[in-house]
Amino acid sequence: MYTSLAENPVETAQEIRVLHISDIHLSPLGMTFAAEVARAFGVDFVLDTGDITSFGTPAENLILSAIPSFGRPYVYVRGNHDSVPLQESVARIRNAIVLDGRARRIKGLTIYGLGDPIFTPNKNTIRTDEQLAGIVRASGSRILADVRRMPAPPDIVAVHDDRMAEAVAGYVPLVVSGHFHQQSARVVDGTLFLRDGSTGGAGANVYTQQGGVPLAAEVLYFERTSPPRLVAYDLIEQSPESGSLTVKRHLVEDQFGTLVPTPPSPSASPVPGGTFAPSPSSVLTPSPS
């Protein structure tokens, strides 16, 4: 089934394919699903927007042993269930690239990422939903400042919770995220916000709902233009109960029209000083891949 799904009518020689996954939550089933999709669709690299683990314990790091088997760059952004020590463990894996307040150019795409500011398993700092939302949104000024210091806007901003990146609406073409365990797509000021579902089927809770929580992933298709342009994305789900697969292809222009990021007025921006300009402390780090 995976092999047959790899047939792709938008394929061209100038295409960049990215597998976006999120919220594995300790699920070996989810890791296997992601690896099979990566292989069948021939993606250039994997972009994981966090929550590989659930409880933040060192024993959970065992799930990381599956990352080398992907056999391609594995770009990772920390989620609210991932500890900083786990992020450090990911950084030591040969094919892994951790983004936490910096950008990398990978296979022709520039990606900026920032880890989640909250570590939910830390029960010593329990907060209300409103407090958590405020902390998450406070990351927006940091992300916008980093992005605006770059010579050109990144092709992708990757965060675990897209509320972190609300401030860059109109400045970048694409924001990818997870966290809410439900796929969605919306456009704000010409910026497309794509949320993945739970690639791990909500982890340990995968069988607690009738029919199970679907294993979810996205395959993104970019044209190798200058700058690269997202032309389509596939939403892929697999039922953990029946094993059935569904793929829904979305052509970006057909769904949203021509997207042109349009920044808000200068008075509305928390970062003064016009548009993108090089900085001595640029967050862009060249990558050999």
SERO-4910 file (N, C-alpha, C, O; in steps of 0.05 Angstrom, whole numbers):
BEGIN
 pado doro    nc1    nc2    nc3   cac1   cac2   cac3    cc1    cc2    cc3    oc1    oc2    oc3
  Met    A     17    -24      0      0      0      0     17     25      0     12     44    -15
  Tyr    A     38     26     17     56     49     17     69     53    -10     71     76    -19
  Thr    A     77     31    -23     90     34    -49     72     46    -70     80     63    -85
  Ser    A     47     37    -70     28     47    -90     22     77    -85     17     92   -103
  Leu    A     22     85    -60     16    113    -53     38    132    -61     34    156    -63
  Ala    A     62    121    -66     85    138    -73     82    150   -101     97    168   -108
  Glu    A     64    139   -118     59    150   -144     47    178   -141     27    182   -128
  Asn    A     61    198   -153     55    226   -146     51    242   -172     71    247   -186
  Pro    A     27    251   -178     23    266   -203     35    294   -203     36    306   -225
  Val    A     44    305   -181     57    331   -181     88    329   -182    101    349   -179
  Glu    A     98    305   -185    127    301   -184    141    314   -208    132    311   -231
  Thr    A    163    329   -203    180    339   -224    209    336   -215    214    330   -192
  Ala    A    227    340   -234    255    337   -227    265    359   -208    285    356   -195
  Gln    A    250    381   -207    257    404   -191    243    405   -164    241    425   -151
  Glu    A    232    382   -156    215    381   -132    231    375   -107    250    358   -108
  Ile    A    224    388    -85    235    381    -58    212    370    -42    190    382    -40
  Arg    A    216    346    -30    195    333    -14    203    333     15    226    325     21
  Val    A    185    341     33    190    342     61    168    326     76    145    331     71
  Leu    A    176    308     93    157    294    111    155    310    137    174    312    152
  His    A    131    320    143    126    334    168    112    315    187     90    306    181
  Ile    A    124    310    210    112    294    231    112    309    257    126    329    260
  Ser    A     95    300    276     94    313    302     80    295    322     64    278    314
  Asp    A     86    299    347     72    285    369     73    255    367     52    241    366
  Ile    A     97    244    365    101    215    365     92    204    392     80    182    393
  His    A     98    218    414     90    210    441     97    181    447     80    165    455
  Leu    A    122    174    443    133    148    451    121    124    436    124    101    445
  Ser    A    110    129    413     96    107    398    115     94    378    121    107    357
  Pro    A    125     70    383    140     56    362    124     52    337    135     52    315
  Leu    A     97     48    340     80     46    317     81     71    300     81     70    275
  Gly    A     81     95    313     83    120    299    109    124    285    110    134    262
  Met    A    131    115    297    158    117    285    159     99    260    171    107    240
  Thr    A    148     75    262    147     57    239    131     69    216    139     68    193
  Phe    A    108     80    223     91     93    203    106    116    189    105    118    165
  Ala    A    119    133    205    134    155    193    157    146    175    160    157    153
  Ala    A    171    125    183    193    115    167    183    103    141    196    106    120
  Glu    A    160     90    142    149     78    118    140    100     98    144     97     74
  Val    A    128    121    109    119    143     91    144    156     79    143    163     55
  Ala    A    164    161     95    189    174     85    201    158     62    209    169     42
  Arg    A    201    131     65    213    114     44    195    114     20    205    117     -3
  Ala    A    169    109     24    151    106      1    148    131    -16    146    130    -40
  Phe    A    149    154     -3    145    179    -17    172    192    -26    172    213    -38
  Gly    A    194    179    -19    220    188    -27    227    216    -18    237    232    -34
  Val    A    221    223      7    224    250     17    254    256     19    271    239     23
  Asp    A    261    282     17    288    291     19    297    293     48    321    288     55
  Phe    A    279    300     66    285    300     95    260    300    111    238    304    100
  Val    A    263    295    137    240    294    156    241    319    174    263    327    182
  Leu    A    218    330    179    216    353    197    197    346    220    173    343    215
  Asp    A    208    343    244    193    334    267    188    358    285    208    370    296
  Thr    A    163    366    290    157    389    306    151    382    335    135    396    348
  Gly    A    163    361    345    164    357    374    145    338    386    127    327    373
  Asp    A    149    334    413    135    315    429    141    286    420    123    270    415
  Ile    A    166    280    418    175    253    414    168    236    438    160    213    436
  Thr    A    171    248    462    165    234    487    140    245    500    127    262    489
  Ser    A    134    234    524    110    243    538    114    252    567    102    271    576
  Phe    A    133    238    581    136    244    609    163    256    616    168    263    639
  Gly    A    181    259    596    206    272    600    227    256    616    246    267    625
  Thr    A    223    229    618    241    213    633    264    203    616    261    200    592
  Pro    A    288    199    628    311    189    612    305    162    598    315    158    576
  Ala    A    288    145    610    282    119    598    268    122    571    270    105    553
  Glu    A    254    144    567    239    149    542    258    155    519    250    153    496
  Asn    A    283    161    524    302    167    503    306    144    484    317    147    462
  Leu    A    297    120    492    300     97    475    286    101    448    295     89    428
  Ile    A    265    117    448    250    122    423    268    135    402    263    132    378
  Leu    A    289    149    411    307    162    392    324    143    376    335    151    355
  Ser    A    326    118    384    342     98    369    331     93    341    345     82    325
  Ala    A    306    101    336    295     97    310    303    118    290    299    114    266
  Ile    A    313    141    299    319    163    281    340    156    259    336    163    236
  Pro    A    362    143    266    382    136    245    370    119    222    380    121    200
  Ser    A    350    103    228    339     85    208    324    100    186    318     88    165
  Phe    A    318    126    189    305    141    168    324    145    145    315    148    122
  Gly    A    350    145    150    370    147    128    370    173    113    377    173     89
  Arg    A    362    194    125    361    221    113    361    242    135    356    234    158
  Pro    A    366    267    129    366    287    151    340    287    166    318    285    155
  Tyr    A    342    289    193    319    289    211    320    314    227    335    317    246
  Val    A    303    334    219    304    360    231    284    360    254    261    351    251
  Tyr    A    292    370    277    276    367    302    273    394    316    293    409    319
  Val    A    249    400    326    243    422    343    229    412    368    210    396    366
  Arg    A    239    420    391    230    410    417    201    417    422    192    440    418
  Gly    A    185    398    432    157    402    440    155    406    470    175    404    485
  Asn    A    131    410    480    127    416    508    129    390    526    129    393    550
  His    A    130    367    513    135    342    528    163    332    526    170    311    536
  Asp    A    180    348    513    208    340    508    226    356    527    224    381    528
  Ser    A    244    343    541    263    357    558    287    367    543    292    358    521
  Val    A    301    386    555    325    397    542    347    375    541    360    373    520
  Pro    A    350    357    561    369    335    558    362    317    535    380    306    521
  Leu    A    336    313    530    328    297    507    336    311    481    346    298    462
  Gln    A    332    337    479    341    352    456    371    349    452    380    346    429
  Glu    A    386    349    473    415    346    471    422    318    460    441    314    446
  Ser    A    406    298    468    410    271    458    404    269    429    418    256    414
  Val    A    383    283    420    377    284    391    400    296    376    407    286    354
  Ala    A    411    317    386    433    332    372    457    314    368    473    320    350
  Arg    A    461    293    384    484    276    381    480    254    360    498    239    354
  Ile    A    456    252    350    450    231    329    460    242    302    455    265    295
  Arg    A    474    224    288    488    233    264    471    247    243    479    267    233
  Asn    A    447    237    238    431    248    216    411    268    227    393    278    212
  Ala    A    412    275    253    393    294    265    403    322    265    427    327    267
  Ile    A    385    341    261    391    370    262    371    383    281    347    383    275
  Val    A    381    394    303    364    407    322    363    437    316    383    450    313
  Leu    A    339    448    315    335    477    312    323    488    337    301    480    345
  Asp    A    337    506    349    327    519    374    337    548    374    357    554    388
  Gly    A    324    565    359    332    593    357    352    598    335    368    617    336
  Arg    A    352    581    314    370    585    292    357    573    267    336    560    268
  Ala    A    370    578    244    361    568    219    382    552    205    406    556    210
  Arg    A    374    533    189    393    517    173    382    514    144    357    514    140
  Arg    A    400    513    125    392    508     98    396    478     93    418    468     95
  Ile    A    374    464     86    374    436     83    361    428     57    337    434     53
  Lys    A    376    415     39    365    405     14    351    428     -2    331    422    -16
  Gly    A    361    452     -1    350    474    -16    330    491     -2    320    510    -13
  Leu    A    322    484     23    303    499     38    316    510     63    332    497     76
  Thr    A    309    535     70    319    548     95    296    545    115    274    554    111
  Ile    A    303    533    138    284    527    159    293    540    185    316    536    193
  Tyr    A    276    556    198    281    567    224    263    552    244    240    546    238
  Gly    A    274    545    267    259    532    288    266    542    316    288    551    321
  Leu    A    246    540    334    251    546    362    235    527    379    212    521    374
  Gly    A    249    516    400    236    497    418    214    509    435    214    534    439
  Asp    A    196    493    444    174    502    460    184    513    486    202    501    499
  Pro    A    174    536    496    184    548    520    175    534    546    184    541    567
  Ile    A    156    516    543    144    503    567    152    473    567    152    460    546
  Phe    A    158    463    590    162    434    594    139    424    612    141    425    636
  Thr    A    118    414    599     94    406    613     98    386    635     85    389    656
  Pro    A    115    365    632    118    346    654    129    357    680    128    343    700
  Asn    A    139    382    680    149    394    704    126    403    722    115    425    719
  Lys    A    118    386    740     95    390    757    100    411    779     81    419    793
  Asn    A    125    421    781    131    442    800    122    469    790    122    489    805
  Thr    A    115    471    765    107    497    753     80    494    739     77    501    716
  Ile    A     60    484    753     34    480    742     21    508    737     21    525    755
  Arg    A     10    512    713     -3    537    706    -30    532    693    -36    510    684
  Thr    A    -46    553    692    -72    551    679    -68    551    649    -46    558    639
  Asp    A    -89    544    634    -87    545    605    -82    573    595    -67    576    576
  Glu    A    -93    593    608    -89    620    600    -60    629    604    -48    643    587
  Gln    A    -48    620    626    -20    626    631     -2    613    611     17    625    601
  Leu    A     -8    587    605      8    573    585      7    586    558     27    589    544
  Ala    A    -17    594    550    -20    608    524     -5    634    523      7    640    502
  Gly    A     -4    648    545     11    673    546     41    669    543     54    684    529
  Ile    A     51    648    556     80    642    555     87    633    526    108    642    516
  Val    A     70    617    514     75    608    487     75    631    468     94    634    451
  Arg    A     55    648    469     54    671    451     77    691    455     84    706    437
  Ala    A     88    692    479    110    710    485    135    703    468    152    720    465
  Ser    A    136    679    458    159    671    440    158    686    414    178    686    399
  Gly    A    135    697    407    132    709    381    151    732    375    161    734    353
  Ser    A    156    749    395    175    771    391    203    761    386    218    772    369
  Arg    A    211    739    399    238    727    395    239    716    366    259    721    352
  Ile    A    219    701    358    219    689    331    220    711    310    235    709    290
  Leu    A    203    731    313    202    753    293    228    768    291    238    774    270
  Ala    A    240    773    315    266    787    315    287    770    300    303    781    285
  Asp    A    288    744    306    308    726    293    303    726    263    322    728    247
  Val    A    278    723    255    271    721    226    279    747    212    290    746    190
  Arg    A    273    770    224    278    795    211    308    802    210    316    820    194
  Arg    A    325    788    226    354    793    224    366    776    201    389    781    194
  Met    A    351    758    189    362    741    168    363    757    142    347    775    138
  Pro    A    381    749    124    383    763     98    358    761     81    352    779     66
  Ala    A    343    739     85    318    735     70    300    718     88    311    703    105
  Pro    A    274    720     86    257    704    103    261    674     98    266    666     76
  Pro    A    260    658    119    262    629    116    239    618    100    217    629    100
  Asp    A    243    595     87    221    582     73    201    569     91    177    567     85
  Ile    A    211    561    115    193    548    135    201    558    162    225    559    169
  Val    A    181    564    179    185    567    208    172    543    221    149    538    217
  Ala    A    188    529    237    178    505    250    177    509    280    197    516    293
  Val    A    153    504    292    149    506    321    131    483    329    117    472    312
  His    A    130    477    354    112    456    363     83    467    365     64    453    356
  Asp    A     80    490    376     53    502    380     53    528    363     68    546    367
  Asp    A     35    529    343     36    551    324     29    578    336     33    599    323
  Arg    A     19    579    361     15    604    374     41    618    379     42    643    382
  Met    A     63    603    380     90    614    383     97    632    359    112    651    362
  Ala    A     86    626    336     94    639    311     73    657    300     75    666    277
  Glu    A     53    664    315     32    682    305     44    709    296     34    721    277
  Ala    A     65    718    309     77    744    303     91    745    276     95    767    265
  Val    A     97    722    264    110    722    238     91    720    215     99    717    192
  Ala    A     65    720    220     45    721    199     50    745    182     52    768    192
  Gly    A     52    741    155     58    763    137     88    766    131     95    782    113
  Tyr    A    105    752    146    134    755    142    146    730    129    167    732    116
  Val    A    133    707    132    144    682    121    122    668    106     98    673    111
  Pro    A    129    650     87    109    637     71     95    614     86     71    608     80
  Leu    A    109    601    105     98    576    116    107    572    145    130    576    152
  Val    A     87    565    162     92    557    190     81    529    193     58    524    187
  Val    A     98    510    203     88    483    209     90    478    238    108    488    252
  Ser    A     71    462    248     69    457    277     53    431    282     45    417    263
  Gly    A     49    425    308     33    402    316     17    410    341      1    428    340
  His    A     22    395    363     12    400    390    -17    394    394    -24    382    415
  Phe    A    -35    401    376    -63    399    381    -75    372    372    -99    367    376
  His    A    -59    355    360    -67    328    352    -89    328    332   -105    309    330
  Gln    A    -91    349    316   -112    351    295   -101    368    272    -91    390    276
  Gln    A   -102    356    248    -92    370    225   -110    394    217   -134    393    220
  Ser    A    -97    416    209   -112    439    200    -94    456    183    -70    453    182
  Ala    A   -107    474    168    -92    493    150   -107    520    150   -132    520    148
  Arg    A    -93    541    154   -105    568    153    -85    588    142    -60    583    144
  Val    A    -94    610    132    -77    631    121    -82    656    136   -104    665    140
  Val    A    -60    669    145    -61    694    159    -41    713    146    -17    707    145
  Asp    A    -50    735    135    -33    755    122    -15    743    101      8    751     98
  Gly    A    -25    723     86    -10    710     65      9    688     75     23    676     58
  Thr    A      9    682    100     25    661    111      8    636    116    -13    638    129
  Leu    A     16    613    106      2    588    109     11    575    135     35    569    138
  Phe    A     -8    569    153     -3    555    178    -13    526    175    -37    522    172
  Leu    A      5    507    175     -2    479    172      3    464    199     26    464    209
  Arg    A    -18    453    210    -15    436    234    -17    407    227    -35    399    212
  Asp    A      1    391    236     -1    362    233    -18    351    256    -20    364    277
  Gly    A    -29    327    252    -42    313    274    -21    299    292      1    310    294
  Ser    A    -28    277    303     -9    262    320      2    238    304    -12    219    299
  Thr    A     28    240    297     40    218    282     41    192    298     40    170    287
  Gly    A     42    195    324     41    171    342     14    163    350     11    145    367
  Gly    A     -7    175    338    -35    168    347    -40    174    376    -54    159    389
  Ala    A    -28    196    386    -30    204    414    -15    185    433    -20    184    457
  Gly    A      3    169    422     21    153    438      7    131    454     -7    115    442
  Ala    A     10    131    480     -1    110    497    -31    111    496    -44     91    504
  Asn    A    -44    133    487    -73    134    486    -84    125    459   -108    129    453
  Val    A    -67    113    442    -75    107    415   -100     88    414   -115     90    395
  Tyr    A   -103     71    434   -126     52    433   -148     59    453   -166     43    458
  Thr    A   -147     83    465   -167     90    486   -192    102    474   -212    105    488
  Gln    A   -191    109    449   -215    120    436   -226    100    416   -211     83    405
  Gln    A   -252    101    411   -264     82    392   -251     86    365   -251    107    353
  Gly    A   -240     64    354   -226     65    329   -197     75    330   -183     73    311
  Gly    A   -189     85    354   -162     94    357   -158    122    345   -174    131    329
  Val    A   -137    136    354   -130    162    343   -113    157    318    -93    143    320
  Pro    A   -120    168    295   -105    163    271    -76    171    273    -70    192    285
  Leu    A    -59    155    261    -31    163    257    -31    183    234    -42    177    213
  Ala    A    -18    206    238    -21    227    218      7    238    210     25    240    227
  Ala    A      9    246    185     34    258    175     27    275    150      5    272    139
  Glu    A     45    292    142     42    309    119     67    307    101     89    307    111
  Val    A     63    305     75     85    307     56     81    333     41     61    338     28
  Leu    A    102    351     43    101    377     30    117    377      5    139    365      4
  Tyr    A    107    389    -16    121    389    -42    128    418    -50    110    435    -52
  Phe    A    153    423    -53    163    450    -60    176    450    -88    189    431    -96
  Glu    A    170    471   -104    185    475   -129    212    488   -122    214    504   -104
  Arg    A    232    480   -138    259    491   -134    262    518   -148    280    522   -164
  Thr    A    244    536   -142    245    563   -153    262    580   -133    272    569   -114
  Ser    A    265    605   -139    280    623   -121    262    646   -113    259    665   -129
  Pro    A    251    646    -89    254    626    -68    237    601    -75    219    603    -92
  Pro    A    241    578    -61    225    555    -65    196    561    -58    190    578    -42
  Arg    A    178    547    -72    149    552    -69    134    526    -62    137    506    -77
  Leu    A    118    526    -41    101    503    -34     78    502    -54     62    520    -56
  Val    A     77    479    -69     56    477    -89     34    457    -81     11    460    -90
  Ala    A     41    438    -63     21    419    -55     29    406    -29     52    406    -21
  Tyr    A      9    394    -15     16    378      9     -5    355     11    -28    359      4
  Asp    A      5    332     19    -12    309     24    -17    305     54      2    307     70
  Leu    A    -42    301     61    -49    294     88    -53    263     89    -70    253     75
  Ile    A    -37    250    106    -36    221    106    -45    211    134    -35    221    154
  Glu    A    -64    193    135    -73    182    160    -74    151    158    -81    140    136
  Gln    A    -68    138    180    -71    109    181    -86    102    207    -80    112    228
  Ser    A   -106     85    204   -122     76    227   -105     55    243    -97     35    231
  Pro    A   -100     59    269    -86     40    284   -102     14    289    -91     -6    296
  Glu    A   -128     16    285   -146     -7    290   -147    -25    265   -144    -49    267
  Ser    A   -152    -13    241   -156    -28    217   -131    -29    199   -128    -47    182
  Gly    A   -113     -9    203    -89     -7    185    -95      7    159    -77     10    143
  Ser    A   -120     16    154   -127     28    129   -113     55    127   -110     70    146
  Leu    A   -104     62    102    -90     87     96   -108    105     80   -122     96     62
  Thr    A   -107    131     85   -120    151     68   -100    173     62    -84    181     79
  Val    A   -101    183     38    -84    206     29   -102    226     16   -116    220     -3
  Lys    A   -100    251     25   -115    273     12    -95    294      3    -81    306     19
  Arg    A    -95    298    -23    -76    317    -35    -89    345    -37   -112    347    -46
  His    A    -74    365    -30    -84    393    -31    -64    409    -48    -40    410    -42
  Leu    A    -74    421    -70    -58    439    -86    -62    467    -74    -84    477    -72
  Val    A    -40    480    -67    -41    504    -51    -57    526    -65    -74    539    -53
  Glu    A    -51    531    -91    -64    553   -105    -94    547   -109   -111    565   -107
  Asp    A   -101    521   -113   -129    514   -116   -144    519    -90   -168    527    -90
  Gln    A   -131    514    -67   -144    516    -41   -144    545    -30   -164    553    -19
  Phe    A   -122    559    -34   -119    585    -21   -115    608    -41   -115    632    -33
  Gly    A   -111    602    -66   -103    623    -85    -73    629    -83    -59    614    -69
  Thr    A    -64    649    -96    -36    657    -95    -30    670    -68    -42    691    -62
  Leu    A    -11    659    -53     -5    669    -27     19    688    -28     40    680    -38
  Val    A     15    712    -18     37    732    -17     38    742     11     21    757     20
  Pro    A     59    734     27     61    744     54     62    775     54     78    787     40
  Thr    A     44    786     70     42    816     72     45    824    101     27    821    117
  Pro    A     68    836    108     73    844    135     52    865    144     43    881    128
  Pro    A     46    866    170     29    887    181     43    914    179     67    915    173
  Ser    A     29    935    185     41    961    184     64    963    204     63    950    224
  Pro    A     84    980    199    107    982    217     99    988    246    112    979    264
  Ser    A     78   1003    249     69   1010    277     59    986    292     58    986    316
  Ala    A     50    965    277     40    941    290     62    921    296     56    901    309
  Ser    A     86    926    286    108    906    289    123    911    315    131    934    320
  Pro    A    129    890    331    144    893    355    174    897    350    189    902    368
  Val    A    182    894    325    211    896    318    214    920    299    205    918    276
  Pro    A    226    942    307    229    965    290    250    960    269    267    943    271
  Gly    A    249    977    248    272    978    230    268    967    202    287    958    190
  Gly    A    243    966    192    239    959    164    239    929    159    229    913    175
  Thr    A    251    921    136    249    893    127    274    878    134    290    886    151
  Phe    A    278    855    120    300    838    126    327    851    119    330    864     99
  Ala    A    346    847    137    373    858    133    393    839    145    388    828    167
  Pro    A    417    836    133    438    819    145    446    829    173    444    853    178
  Ser    A    454    811    190    462    819    217    488    805    223    492    782    214
  Pro    A    506    817    238    531    803    246    525    778    262    542    760    263
  Ser    A    502    777    275    495    753    291    473    738    278    455    728    291
  Ser    A    474    736    251    453    722    236    448    694    247    467    680    254
  Val    A    423    686    248    416    660    258    419    638    237    415    615    243
  Leu    A    426    646    213    429    626    192    455    611    194    476    624    194
  Thr    A    455    584    195    478    568    197    480    550    172    461    534    168
  Pro    A    500    552    156    502    536    132    502    506    139    513    498    159
  Ser    A    491    490    122    491    461    126    502    447    101    495    454     79
  Pro    A    520    427    105    531    413     82    510    397     67    515    390     44
  Ser    A    487    392     79    466    376     66    448    395     50    430    385     37
***
